[in-house]
């Protein structure tokens, strides 16, 4: 039985030993630096989980040995604490070096003593939380056992078989309870997200321009746009602001957005988006962008604003909200929504665009970040279909479970890096992790271009289930990115666990690292879609403006 540790209580020696080893392993470097509280929390969770594993393993071995192994002696908690402090004193210099090497890779200052004080508090909170959960699970198991065991047939005649059957039935019952709990949690999260989706930020006022959805002239009601949609249609630069930055005459950009609260199927809402494009005169613009949203309907303002600056406002943007939950919940529980909703929009807009005169229609491009990139790619059979159906694509921070992205990665030219591949000498598809990276190949780049933007330390891109049991390609010699610490090595299970933590903290880093692509997206859009005849100084001014953006987190959204 795992007990919540209190001062003066006793600890199982086997459990404490494995727990301390797990805590030490949790200090090894991963893709991204962690804030002090995050590192402490992770180490606390690791100690508690390791403790539980150690207790279960030792007791299992003792039972299998039929008593030939001694029970793991219990020790006072302060004895274990002293052993832990001694171990920490040995490993701390290494841990400091490991963590600082990760921080250096993303341009963050070294950690200091105060950080480790905060980490110690986080450790206490993390270990207490994990022990409390473990104690609750153990108590639930005992209660279910007490309920099921007396009712199991054969208790008197075949006690061992009855005991095994009771144990198996208890485990199944716990899994059923856990499944019901997750379903209830999913429902609560969905309801909470729907409520939050209808809470508009007062900073964003209803647009009056007929070129925006949600305006008095719009086919989409302001009340149906949703929280994320409101920020899209009520945000962005005006024609005057674009002129001030670029130095060329500008137009008011078209922004079309259909919220999840609009009645109807995905196909009906996608057709409404097309009707909005017709109403706003989008067919007369130079460039039309279909933007894939994240789980809550969010679009990176740095990317879409930068796109409008590049083309002096002679643009139309269209997006559809397929859900209201954040990307982590959406990706885990309802990944089909991203595929179905974005695919419906892509197909409807593309069919309408194809009916326009070929020599007098806007350039059609698609853009997506994170789950938005996944949704955009789900609308096409493969990369060839995407390139044949559009006139350019910019896809940033693509999740590792995206089929088309995986196919393109695996088809890379022999000798090219997994983290920055080269495919067919960059004729159609190119990858970049920094501003200017799409141009480094030189050579011919087809007029219809697909650009993948991916940082070498973005866990959204690299962390997948295979990391649990297999050394990932992106960590092997000659394949890893310069933005990944040389001290990071693959450790079975541990690297996956650290990767999950990195996923949560993937935007708690400076710009141009982790899962932050606002600045890089502007360069990608420039290389793929061109510009309104701007000079180099104007491009530099746009970049400066975008670098000042304090954007929301695509992970939380």
Backbone torsions as a table, in degrees:
resi	resn	phi	psi	omega
1	UNK	NA	132.7	177.6
2	UNK	-91.0	125.8	-177.1
3	UNK	-113.5	149.2	173.8
4	UNK	-64.8	127.6	-175.7
5	UNK	-78.0	129.7	174.3
6	UNK	-125.4	154.0	178.6
7	UNK	-55.9	128.5	179.1
8	UNK	93.7	-13.1	179.1
9	UNK	-78.8	172.8	-178.9
10	UNK	-103.5	151.5	179.3
11	UNK	-121.3	142.9	174.5
12	UNK	-68.8	127.2	-175.1
13	UNK	-64.5	-43.6	179.6
14	UNK	-61.6	-44.4	179.2
15	UNK	-63.0	-44.7	-179.1
16	UNK	-64.6	-36.4	179.5
17	UNK	-63.5	-49.6	178.7
18	UNK	-65.0	-36.9	178.8
19	UNK	-61.7	-42.5	179.8
20	UNK	-67.5	-37.0	176.2
21	UNK	-63.9	-43.4	179.0
22	UNK	-62.4	-39.4	178.4
23	UNK	-62.9	-42.3	179.8
24	UNK	-63.9	-41.6	180.0
25	UNK	-64.6	-32.5	-179.4
26	UNK	-65.7	-15.6	179.8
27	UNK	-86.4	-8.5	179.7
28	UNK	-66.8	154.1	-173.7
29	UNK	-72.7	151.8	176.5
30	UNK	-128.9	-159.3	-176.5
31	UNK	-68.4	-38.2	-172.6
32	UNK	-129.0	151.8	174.4
33	UNK	-69.8	152.2	179.0
34	UNK	-113.7	142.9	172.0
35	UNK	-62.4	157.4	-174.4
36	UNK	-56.1	-44.0	-179.4
37	UNK	-64.1	-35.5	179.8
38	UNK	-67.2	-42.7	177.7
39	UNK	-63.0	-42.3	178.4
40	UNK	-62.5	-43.6	179.9
41	UNK	-61.9	-44.3	179.4
42	UNK	-62.7	-44.0	-179.6
43	UNK	-65.5	-38.0	177.2
44	UNK	-64.7	-44.2	177.0
45	UNK	-62.4	-41.4	-179.5
46	UNK	-62.7	-42.4	179.5
47	UNK	-62.3	-46.3	-177.0
48	UNK	-66.4	-42.5	177.8
49	UNK	-65.1	-43.8	177.0
50	UNK	-60.6	-38.3	178.4
51	UNK	-60.8	-47.8	179.9
52	UNK	-62.5	-42.5	178.4
53	UNK	-62.7	-43.0	179.4
54	UNK	-61.2	-42.7	178.8
55	UNK	-63.0	-47.7	-177.7
56	UNK	-65.1	-42.5	179.7
57	UNK	-62.6	-46.7	-177.4
58	UNK	-65.5	-42.4	-179.9
59	UNK	-69.1	-33.4	175.9
60	UNK	-66.8	-42.5	177.2
61	UNK	-64.7	-40.0	179.1
62	UNK	-62.5	-39.3	-179.8
63	UNK	-70.3	-40.6	178.9
64	UNK	-65.7	-32.8	179.8
65	UNK	-80.0	-1.4	178.7
66	UNK	54.8	45.8	173.1
67	UNK	88.5	-0.1	-179.4
68	UNK	-75.1	-19.4	174.7
69	UNK	-95.3	137.6	178.9
70	UNK	-71.0	155.3	172.9
71	UNK	-62.5	145.7	176.7
72	UNK	-66.9	115.7	-177.2
73	UNK	-62.5	144.7	177.1
74	UNK	-93.5	145.8	179.7
75	UNK	-126.8	156.7	174.9
76	UNK	-60.0	145.2	-177.3
77	UNK	-59.0	-33.5	-177.4
78	UNK	-69.8	-27.7	176.9
79	UNK	-66.9	-45.7	177.8
80	UNK	-62.4	-38.9	179.2
81	UNK	-61.4	-41.5	178.4
82	UNK	-64.0	-42.0	177.1
83	UNK	-61.8	-42.6	178.5
84	UNK	-62.6	-41.3	178.8
85	UNK	-65.1	-38.8	177.9
86	UNK	-63.7	-43.2	178.0
87	UNK	-64.5	-39.4	179.7
88	UNK	-63.4	-38.2	179.7
89	UNK	-62.8	-33.2	179.7
90	UNK	-75.5	-43.3	-172.9
91	UNK	-87.0	-18.6	-173.6
92	UNK	-57.4	-44.6	178.6
93	UNK	-58.1	-39.2	177.6
94	UNK	-66.3	-44.2	-178.1
95	UNK	-61.1	-42.1	178.3
96	UNK	-60.7	-44.5	179.1
97	UNK	-63.7	-41.6	179.1
98	UNK	-60.8	-51.6	-176.3
99	UNK	-66.0	-37.5	179.6
100	UNK	-69.7	-29.5	176.8
101	UNK	-66.6	-35.1	177.4
102	UNK	-70.3	-41.6	-179.8
103	UNK	-65.2	-38.6	178.9
104	UNK	-63.5	-36.4	-177.6
105	UNK	-63.9	-26.2	179.5
106	UNK	-108.8	8.9	175.4
107	UNK	79.6	27.7	178.1
108	UNK	-102.9	150.0	179.8
109	UNK	-67.8	159.6	179.7
110	UNK	-62.9	155.1	175.5
111	UNK	-73.8	163.2	-178.9
112	UNK	-135.9	-178.8	-176.1
113	UNK	-61.5	-38.9	-180.0
114	UNK	-61.8	-36.5	178.3
115	UNK	-57.6	-39.9	-177.1
116	UNK	-74.1	-25.4	172.7
117	UNK	-66.7	-44.3	176.4
118	UNK	-62.6	-39.1	179.1
119	UNK	-62.5	-37.4	179.1
120	UNK	-62.9	-40.5	176.6
121	UNK	-65.5	-39.8	176.5
122	UNK	-63.5	-36.9	177.8
123	UNK	-62.4	-44.5	179.6
124	UNK	-60.9	-43.3	-179.7
125	UNK	-67.2	-42.8	-178.4
126	UNK	-65.2	-44.9	-179.1
127	UNK	-67.5	-40.6	178.5
128	UNK	-61.3	-43.8	-179.4
129	UNK	-61.9	-46.0	-177.9
130	UNK	-66.2	-40.7	178.1
131	UNK	-64.3	-39.0	179.3
132	UNK	-64.0	-41.9	177.4
133	UNK	-63.7	-44.0	178.7
134	UNK	-60.8	-42.0	178.6
135	UNK	-63.3	-40.1	179.1
136	UNK	-64.8	-41.7	178.1
137	UNK	-63.3	-43.7	179.8
138	UNK	-62.8	-41.6	179.4
139	UNK	-65.3	-38.7	177.8
140	UNK	-64.7	-39.6	178.1
141	UNK	-62.7	-44.7	-178.9
142	UNK	-62.7	-39.7	-178.8
143	UNK	-68.7	-40.4	176.9
144	UNK	-66.4	-38.9	177.3
145	UNK	-60.7	-45.9	179.9
146	UNK	-62.7	-29.4	179.8
147	UNK	-79.9	-38.0	-173.1
148	UNK	-88.6	-41.8	-172.8
149	UNK	-55.2	-46.8	-178.8
150	UNK	-64.5	-20.8	-176.8
151	UNK	-95.2	-0.1	-178.0
152	UNK	-80.7	125.3	179.8
153	UNK	-65.5	149.7	177.4
154	UNK	86.0	13.8	-178.6
155	UNK	-61.1	-35.1	-176.9
156	UNK	-87.5	-41.9	-174.7
157	UNK	-83.3	-37.6	-178.8
158	UNK	-133.9	72.8	-172.2
159	UNK	-61.8	-39.2	-178.1
160	UNK	-66.3	-45.7	178.6
161	UNK	-62.0	-40.5	178.5
162	UNK	-63.8	-38.2	179.7
163	UNK	-65.4	-43.2	178.3
164	UNK	-63.0	-44.5	179.4
165	UNK	-63.2	-38.5	178.7
166	UNK	-64.4	-43.7	179.7
167	UNK	-63.0	-44.7	180.0
168	UNK	-63.9	-41.7	179.4
169	UNK	-64.6	-38.0	178.8
170	UNK	-64.1	-43.5	178.9
171	UNK	-62.5	-44.8	178.7
172	UNK	-60.7	-42.0	179.5
173	UNK	-62.2	-39.1	178.7
174	UNK	-66.3	-38.6	178.0
175	UNK	-64.2	-39.2	177.3
176	UNK	-63.4	-44.3	178.5
177	UNK	-61.8	-42.6	179.4
178	UNK	-63.7	-41.0	178.9
179	UNK	-62.5	-43.0	177.7
180	UNK	-63.9	-39.0	178.5
181	UNK	-63.4	-41.7	178.2
182	UNK	-65.4	-38.4	178.2
183	UNK	-63.2	-42.4	178.4
184	UNK	-65.1	-40.4	178.4
185	UNK	-63.6	-42.0	178.6
186	UNK	-60.7	-42.9	179.0
187	UNK	-62.9	-43.6	179.9
188	UNK	-63.5	-42.5	179.0
189	UNK	-63.1	-40.5	179.2
190	UNK	-63.8	-45.8	179.4
191	UNK	-63.4	-42.1	179.2
192	UNK	-64.4	-39.6	179.6
193	UNK	-66.9	-40.3	178.4
194	UNK	-63.8	-38.5	177.0
195	UNK	-65.2	-45.8	-179.8
196	UNK	-64.6	-31.9	-179.0
197	UNK	-63.1	-24.4	-178.1
198	UNK	-97.4	3.5	177.7
199	UNK	-97.0	101.0	-174.7
200	UNK	-84.6	141.5	174.9
201	UNK	-71.2	121.7	-177.7
202	UNK	-63.8	-13.6	178.0
203	UNK	-66.2	-22.5	-177.0
204	UNK	-105.7	111.6	-177.2
205	UNK	-93.2	155.4	179.1
206	UNK	-60.3	128.8	-179.1
207	UNK	-69.4	148.6	176.5
208	UNK	-102.2	-16.6	-178.9
209	UNK	-70.8	133.8	177.2
210	UNK	-67.1	-9.0	-179.6
211	UNK	-83.0	2.1	-178.3
212	UNK	-121.2	139.1	170.2
213	UNK	-64.1	149.4	-178.9
214	UNK	88.1	-8.0	177.4
215	UNK	-77.2	168.6	178.5
216	UNK	-57.1	-26.9	-179.3
217	UNK	-87.8	-7.1	-171.1
218	UNK	-76.1	153.1	173.5
219	UNK	-81.9	-10.5	178.6
220	UNK	-108.3	122.0	-178.6
221	UNK	-69.1	145.9	177.8
222	UNK	-56.1	-38.5	-177.0
223	UNK	-71.0	-12.2	-177.3
224	UNK	-105.1	4.7	-176.9
225	UNK	-77.2	-33.0	-175.8
226	UNK	85.3	161.6	-175.2
227	UNK	-58.2	-45.6	-179.0
228	UNK	-69.3	-39.4	-179.6
229	UNK	-64.3	-37.4	177.8
230	UNK	-58.9	-41.2	-179.1
231	UNK	-68.5	-29.0	178.5
232	UNK	-73.3	-51.8	-173.3
233	UNK	-77.0	-25.6	-179.4
234	UNK	-97.0	-1.7	179.9
235	UNK	-106.4	-167.5	177.0
236	UNK	88.7	163.8	-177.7
237	UNK	-78.7	147.8	173.9
238	UNK	-84.6	170.9	178.2
239	UNK	-59.8	-39.8	-179.9
240	UNK	-64.7	-40.8	179.7
241	UNK	-67.2	-38.0	178.4
242	UNK	-65.0	-43.5	178.3
243	UNK	-60.7	-41.0	-178.7
244	UNK	-61.5	-38.2	-177.5
245	UNK	-81.6	-43.0	-173.0
246	UNK	-89.5	-26.5	-178.1
247	UNK	79.5	13.6	178.1
248	UNK	-126.0	155.9	177.2
249	UNK	-57.6	141.5	-175.2
250	UNK	-132.2	161.6	176.1
251	UNK	-113.7	163.3	173.1
252	UNK	-75.3	124.6	-178.2
253	UNK	-68.1	151.8	174.0
254	UNK	-92.5	130.8	175.0
255	UNK	-131.7	116.7	179.6
256	UNK	-113.0	131.2	-178.4
257	UNK	-145.7	133.0	178.1
258	UNK	-118.0	117.1	-176.2
259	UNK	-80.2	164.5	-178.0
260	UNK	-69.1	-20.0	-179.6
261	UNK	-81.4	-6.2	175.2
262	UNK	-68.3	127.3	-178.1
263	UNK	-62.7	152.5	175.1
264	UNK	116.3	173.7	177.5
265	UNK	-77.7	172.4	175.5
266	UNK	-58.0	-42.0	-178.7
267	UNK	-64.3	-39.3	178.8
268	UNK	-68.6	-38.7	178.0
269	UNK	-69.7	-35.7	177.4
270	UNK	-64.6	-38.8	177.5
271	UNK	-66.5	-34.6	175.5
272	UNK	-63.2	-38.2	176.9
273	UNK	-62.4	-41.1	177.2
274	UNK	-63.3	-42.6	178.1
275	UNK	-60.5	-36.6	176.9
276	UNK	-66.4	-39.0	177.4
277	UNK	-62.8	-41.6	177.6
278	UNK	-63.5	-45.8	-178.0
279	UNK	-60.4	-39.3	-175.3
280	UNK	-86.1	-2.1	179.8
281	UNK	76.1	29.6	-177.4
282	UNK	-61.7	-26.1	-179.1
283	UNK	-63.7	-20.2	-178.5
284	UNK	-91.7	-0.4	-179.5
285	UNK	-84.0	162.9	-178.4
286	UNK	-77.2	-35.7	-176.8
287	UNK	-135.9	135.7	176.3
288	UNK	-118.1	122.6	-179.9
289	UNK	-110.1	126.3	167.9
290	UNK	-94.5	117.7	-175.1
291	UNK	-108.5	125.3	174.9
292	UNK	-83.8	130.0	-176.9
293	UNK	-91.1	164.4	172.3
294	UNK	-80.7	-173.9	-172.8
295	UNK	-55.0	-38.5	-177.4
296	UNK	-91.7	0.0	-177.6
297	UNK	97.1	8.9	-174.8
298	UNK	-76.1	144.2	171.0
299	UNK	-125.2	139.7	-179.3
300	UNK	-67.7	112.4	-177.9
301	UNK	-61.5	-30.6	179.4
302	UNK	-62.7	-41.1	-177.6
303	UNK	-71.2	-49.6	-174.8
304	UNK	-73.3	-33.5	175.3
305	UNK	-67.6	-43.0	178.7
306	UNK	-59.7	-39.0	177.0
307	UNK	-58.9	-42.7	-179.5
308	UNK	-71.3	-36.2	174.8
309	UNK	-61.9	-44.6	-176.9
310	UNK	-58.6	-36.7	-175.4
311	UNK	-106.6	21.2	175.5
312	UNK	52.4	35.4	175.8
313	UNK	78.3	-2.2	-179.2
314	UNK	-81.9	59.0	-170.7
315	UNK	-137.5	161.3	169.9
316	UNK	-135.4	133.1	179.2
317	UNK	-120.2	137.3	178.9
318	UNK	-134.8	135.9	-179.4
319	UNK	-146.7	155.4	179.4
320	UNK	-132.6	131.9	178.4
321	UNK	-88.1	121.1	-178.1
322	UNK	-100.0	-10.2	-179.9
323	UNK	-166.6	175.6	-178.3
324	UNK	-119.5	-9.8	-179.2
325	UNK	-80.4	153.9	178.7
326	UNK	-62.3	162.2	-175.1
327	UNK	-57.7	-42.7	-179.6
328	UNK	-59.5	-43.4	179.7
329	UNK	-68.7	-42.7	-179.4
330	UNK	-63.5	-43.5	-178.3
331	UNK	-65.9	-35.4	-177.6
332	UNK	-81.2	-42.7	-169.7
333	UNK	-102.7	-32.4	-176.6
334	UNK	-137.7	55.6	-179.1
335	UNK	-63.9	-22.8	179.9
336	UNK	-65.2	-27.6	-179.8
337	UNK	-63.4	-42.8	179.5
338	UNK	-62.3	-43.0	-179.7
339	UNK	-67.2	-50.8	-174.7
340	UNK	-67.9	-45.2	-177.7
341	UNK	-66.6	-47.7	-178.5
342	UNK	-68.6	-38.7	178.8
343	UNK	-61.7	-41.6	178.9
344	UNK	-60.0	-42.5	179.4
345	UNK	-65.8	-47.6	-178.7
346	UNK	-58.2	-47.1	-177.0
347	UNK	-65.8	-42.9	-178.6
348	UNK	-65.4	-45.5	-178.3
349	UNK	-68.0	-41.4	-179.2
350	UNK	-63.8	-41.1	178.3
351	UNK	-63.0	-40.6	177.9
352	UNK	-66.4	-45.7	-178.8
353	UNK	-59.7	-37.0	-178.1
354	UNK	-66.7	-19.5	179.6
355	UNK	-82.9	-11.6	-178.4
356	UNK	-78.1	155.0	178.7
357	UNK	-56.6	128.0	-173.4
358	UNK	-60.7	-31.9	-178.2
359	UNK	-91.5	3.9	-178.1
360	UNK	-148.2	55.7	178.1
361	UNK	-137.6	157.9	-177.9
362	UNK	-67.3	153.4	170.6
363	UNK	-65.4	128.4	-177.7
364	UNK	-98.6	118.6	178.4
365	UNK	-129.3	155.9	176.6
366	UNK	-121.4	147.9	-178.8
367	UNK	-141.7	142.4	175.5
368	UNK	-157.7	144.7	175.9
369	UNK	-120.0	132.2	174.2
370	UNK	60.3	-122.1	179.4
371	UNK	-64.9	-23.4	173.8
372	UNK	-66.0	-37.8	176.5
373	UNK	-66.0	-42.6	176.6
374	UNK	-58.4	-46.2	-179.2
375	UNK	-64.0	-42.2	178.6
376	UNK	-60.4	-46.9	-177.0
377	UNK	-68.3	-26.6	178.2
378	UNK	-66.3	-16.1	-178.4
379	UNK	-81.4	-6.5	-176.0
380	UNK	-125.3	155.7	-179.4
381	UNK	-71.2	-40.6	-179.7
382	UNK	-162.7	-176.5	-177.8
383	UNK	-64.3	-35.3	178.8
384	UNK	-63.3	-40.0	177.7
385	UNK	-65.1	-40.7	179.0
386	UNK	-61.8	-45.9	-178.5
387	UNK	-68.3	-32.8	-179.8
388	UNK	-75.6	-25.2	-174.5
389	UNK	-95.0	-12.0	-177.0
390	UNK	-128.9	-177.4	174.1
391	UNK	-123.2	29.0	176.7
392	UNK	146.6	150.3	179.7
393	UNK	-148.9	138.6	173.5
394	UNK	-126.2	117.8	-174.6
395	UNK	-126.6	118.2	-172.3
396	UNK	-115.0	140.8	175.5
397	UNK	55.4	45.0	-175.9
398	UNK	-65.2	128.0	179.6
399	UNK	-61.3	148.8	-174.1
400	UNK	-64.1	-18.4	-177.3
401	UNK	-91.4	13.4	-178.2
402	UNK	-83.8	117.5	-173.8
403	UNK	-59.6	-49.1	-176.1
404	UNK	-62.1	-44.2	178.6
405	UNK	-58.3	-45.2	-179.9
406	UNK	-61.3	-42.0	179.7
407	UNK	-62.4	-42.5	-179.8
408	UNK	-68.3	-39.7	176.9
409	UNK	-59.3	-46.2	-175.3
410	UNK	-71.4	-22.7	-178.3
411	UNK	-89.2	7.7	-174.9
412	UNK	-59.3	157.0	179.1
413	UNK	-62.6	145.2	-179.8
414	UNK	-59.9	133.2	178.9
415	UNK	91.4	-10.0	178.9
416	UNK	-84.6	157.4	-174.9
417	UNK	-74.2	144.6	177.3
418	UNK	-68.3	-34.8	-177.5
419	UNK	-80.0	-24.7	173.9
420	UNK	-137.2	78.3	-174.5
421	UNK	-69.5	163.4	167.7
422	UNK	-125.1	129.7	-178.3
423	UNK	-126.0	121.3	-179.8
424	UNK	51.8	42.2	179.8
425	UNK	56.4	25.0	176.6
426	UNK	77.0	23.3	-176.0
427	UNK	-66.0	-40.2	-177.7
428	UNK	-120.9	-41.3	-173.4
429	UNK	-118.9	134.2	178.0
430	UNK	-136.8	156.0	178.8
431	UNK	-120.9	149.6	177.4
432	UNK	-150.5	149.5	175.3
433	UNK	-124.4	3.5	179.7
434	UNK	-153.8	160.3	179.0
435	UNK	-57.2	131.1	-179.0
436	UNK	88.3	-7.2	-175.7
437	UNK	-66.4	-27.6	-179.4
438	UNK	-71.3	-17.3	-178.3
439	UNK	-95.7	-10.0	-171.3
440	UNK	-66.1	-26.0	179.7
441	UNK	-68.2	-29.4	-172.9
442	UNK	66.4	-160.2	177.0
443	UNK	68.3	-176.9	-175.9
444	UNK	-80.6	132.7	173.5
445	UNK	-120.9	118.5	-174.6
446	UNK	-51.2	154.1	-177.9
447	UNK	-64.2	-28.7	172.9
448	UNK	-96.8	113.8	-167.6
449	UNK	-120.5	142.3	173.4
450	UNK	-117.8	120.3	-179.3
451	UNK	-115.9	123.1	172.2
452	UNK	-100.6	125.8	177.4
453	UNK	-107.9	120.5	-177.1
454	UNK	-152.4	120.1	175.9
455	UNK	-76.2	144.1	-179.3
456	UNK	-65.8	-16.0	179.9
457	UNK	-114.8	24.2	178.1
458	UNK	-88.4	109.0	-178.0
459	UNK	-65.2	-26.4	177.9
460	UNK	-60.0	-36.2	-177.4
461	UNK	-79.0	-36.7	-166.4
462	UNK	-106.7	-23.9	-174.6
463	UNK	-87.4	122.1	176.9
464	UNK	-143.6	176.3	-176.3
465	UNK	-57.0	-33.8	-177.0
466	UNK	-61.9	-22.4	-179.7
467	UNK	-63.3	-22.4	179.7
468	UNK	-60.8	-43.0	-171.7
469	UNK	-120.6	-7.6	-175.2
470	UNK	-130.7	139.6	176.3
471	UNK	-64.2	116.6	-174.5
472	UNK	-70.8	150.1	-179.3
473	UNK	-59.2	-36.1	-173.7
474	UNK	-74.2	-3.6	176.5
475	UNK	-107.6	-3.5	-176.5
476	UNK	-78.0	154.1	-179.9
477	UNK	-55.6	135.6	-179.9
478	UNK	83.6	-8.8	-178.3
479	UNK	-111.3	-30.0	-174.2
480	UNK	-69.9	151.3	179.7
481	UNK	-77.6	153.0	175.4
482	UNK	-65.0	-18.2	-178.9
483	UNK	-84.8	2.3	177.0
484	UNK	-104.9	132.7	-178.0
485	UNK	-57.5	137.8	176.3
486	UNK	-64.5	-20.0	-178.5
487	UNK	-80.9	-11.8	-178.7
488	UNK	-76.5	128.9	175.9
489	UNK	-129.3	157.2	178.6
490	UNK	-78.8	129.7	175.2
491	UNK	-125.9	121.2	-178.3
492	UNK	-49.5	138.0	179.5
493	UNK	68.5	-48.3	-175.0
494	UNK	-61.9	-45.4	-179.5
495	UNK	-61.7	-37.3	177.5
496	UNK	-66.0	-42.7	178.5
497	UNK	-61.9	-44.9	178.2
498	UNK	-64.3	-35.0	179.1
499	UNK	-63.4	-37.6	177.5
500	UNK	-63.0	-41.5	176.7
501	UNK	-62.9	-42.2	177.7
502	UNK	-61.7	-36.9	177.6
503	UNK	-58.1	-43.8	-178.2
504	UNK	-65.7	-35.2	-174.3
505	UNK	-104.7	21.0	-169.7
506	UNK	-70.2	-11.5	176.3
507	UNK	-113.6	6.9	177.1
508	UNK	-87.4	47.5	-176.8
509	UNK	-139.5	167.1	176.6
510	UNK	-64.0	166.9	176.9
511	UNK	-59.3	152.1	179.7
512	UNK	65.4	35.0	173.2
513	UNK	-150.6	162.9	178.8
514	UNK	55.3	-131.3	-175.3
515	UNK	-104.8	31.9	179.5
516	UNK	-109.9	118.6	-171.1
517	UNK	-129.9	9.8	-174.9
518	UNK	-54.8	-49.4	-178.2
519	UNK	-68.1	-46.0	-177.6
520	UNK	-65.6	-32.6	179.9
521	UNK	-62.1	-34.4	179.2
522	UNK	-64.1	-42.2	176.8
523	UNK	-64.3	-41.9	178.5
524	UNK	-61.5	-45.2	178.9
525	UNK	-64.9	-34.5	178.1
526	UNK	-66.0	-45.2	-178.5
527	UNK	-68.2	-32.2	-176.1
528	UNK	-88.1	-40.0	-173.1
529	UNK	-105.7	-9.9	-177.2
530	UNK	78.5	-156.5	179.9
531	UNK	-153.4	-178.1	-176.6
532	UNK	-89.9	40.7	179.9
533	UNK	74.6	32.1	-177.6
534	UNK	-79.8	151.0	175.5
535	UNK	-89.2	175.3	-175.4
536	UNK	-62.5	-35.8	179.5
537	UNK	-64.8	-38.7	179.2
538	UNK	-65.4	-40.6	177.8
539	UNK	-62.5	-41.8	178.4
540	UNK	-62.6	-38.6	179.3
541	UNK	-67.7	-39.4	176.6
542	UNK	-61.6	-45.0	-179.8
543	UNK	-60.8	-41.1	179.6
544	UNK	-62.1	-43.3	-180.0
545	UNK	-62.4	-45.3	-177.1
546	UNK	-67.2	-33.6	179.9
547	UNK	-65.9	-17.4	179.3
548	UNK	-84.4	-9.1	-176.7
549	UNK	-67.7	137.1	172.2
550	UNK	-108.9	84.3	-170.5
551	UNK	-81.1	162.6	176.6
552	UNK	-74.4	168.4	-178.8
553	UNK	-85.9	123.9	176.3
554	UNK	-68.3	-21.7	178.5
555	UNK	-71.2	-47.9	179.6
556	UNK	-68.7	-27.3	-177.1
557	UNK	-95.7	NA	NA
